[in-house]
Amino acid sequence: MVWTVGVDLGATNLRVAIAGASGEIIAQQRAPTAQGPDGASITQSVLEEVEALCTEVGLHPTDIVGVGIATFGPLDMQQGAVVSPSNLPNAIEQIDLLAPFSDRYPSAEVHVLNDATAGVIGERFHAPMHPDNMVYLTISSGIGAGVCVDGSVLRGWDGNAGEVGHIMVDPDQTLPCGCGGAGHWESYASGEAIPRYTRHLAATTNHRTGMSVESVDAAGVFAAAAEDDPLAATVVAEVNRWNRIGLETIIRAYAPFIISIGGSVAVHNPDAVIAPLRTAIDHAPITTAPDIRLSPLGNEAPLLGAVAAAMTGGTGDRRRLV
């Protein structure tokens, strides 16, 4: 039997899955992502979760023939590592993934890829039509995109293509980004940024609110907006404005047929996030508006893409099944 492992290493949660020859998931588990104190500790925690799942289903490391690891970036593809990530609370210099997994699973081909890239691989692998021009956009703790153009998944020379969360949407650069820049899409509309943006608007506008601004999270902002809280409603409207700017940039750059949106912010608030984007793009001066949809795979797209990469030599092409 052919066995592969998929890993989705997020800033908040870690997902691990084991799949059989046709890609069916036979076991998976989820755990909080270790936050440090250093990269080696995070790597070790990922290895332990994978090993525990293998033990649970009775697999030896030599039984695993492929490992796909979807992770937040930025990536150093030569080392197969995450370097200086901006979305962890501790200052982490490097999280090694390729070498430790290759050592632990000597029979496996190991592939490390950006989580949004894994998302578009997962979407295409599981889609009935296997679309050649599509974007998987994740709006979660951060914002990123996996892009497929004319059947080729774009990775960039360093594996960091699709970091659209760091497109500058605000030329005034009002709010800082975790990467060290300012005015980025991720600075305003990501799950981590929305509470900060709420506090900024509370301090600079006269909108009334019933929220506890200092402690509210993104989920609380969306919930308050649904109850017509004036400040929360303004925040969500502004977030949608930034999302429209980012999405129109993606459409003009890549001309996708489909934009599939995942990530916790979108998955948990589709009416507040997806519906306004569809309306805005339908009225935008774009030659062909794509089909904008909530990801049919939900938050599982990067994990399923990691499995698909493990099964196909990193490509996600069904014709290259191991």
Stockholm file with secondary structure:
# STOCKHOLM 1.0

chainA/1-322         MVWTVGVDLGATNLRVAIAGASGEIIAQQRAPTAQGPDGASITQSVLEEVEALCTEVGLHPTDIVGVGIATFGPLDMQQGAVVSPSNLPNAIEQIDLLAPFSDRYPSAEVHVLNDATAGVIGERFHAPMHPDNMVYLTISSGIGAGVCVDGSVLRGWDGNAGEVGHIMVDPDQTLPCGCGGAGHWESYASGEAIPRYTRHLAATTNHRTGMSVESVDAAGVFAAAAEDDPLAATVVAEVNRWNRIGLETIIRAYAPFIISIGGSVAVHNPDAVIAPLRTAIDHAPITTAPDIRLSPLGNEAPLLGAVAAAMTGGTGDRRRLV
#=GR chainA/1-322 SS CCEEEEEEECSSEEEEEEECTTSCEEEEEEEECCCCSSHHHHHHHHHHHHHHHHHHHTCCGGGEEEEEEEECSCEETTTTEEESCSSSSSCCCEEECHHHHHHHCTTSEEEEEEHHHHHHHHHHHHSSSCCSSEEEEEESSSEEEEEEETTEECCCTTSCTTCGGGSBCCTTCCSBCTTSCBSBTHHHHSTTHHHHHHHHHHHHSCCCCCSCTTTCCHHHHHHHHHTTCHHHHHHHHHHHHHHHHHHHHHHHHHCCSEEEEESHHHHHCHHHHHHHHHHHHHTSSCSSCCEEEECTTGGGHHHHHHHHHHHTTTSCCGGGCC
#=GC SS_cons         CCEEEEEEECSSEEEEEEECTTSCEEEEEEEECCCCSSHHHHHHHHHHHHHHHHHHHTCCGGGEEEEEEEECSCEETTTTEEESCSSSSSCCCEEECHHHHHHHCTTSEEEEEEHHHHHHHHHHHHSSSCCSSEEEEEESSSEEEEEEETTEECCCTTSCTTCGGGSBCCTTCCSBCTTSCBSBTHHHHSTTHHHHHHHHHHHHSCCCCCSCTTTCCHHHHHHHHHTTCHHHHHHHHHHHHHHHHHHHHHHHHHCCSEEEEESHHHHHCHHHHHHHHHHHHHTSSCSSCCEEEECTTGGGHHHHHHHHHHHTTTSCCGGGCC
//
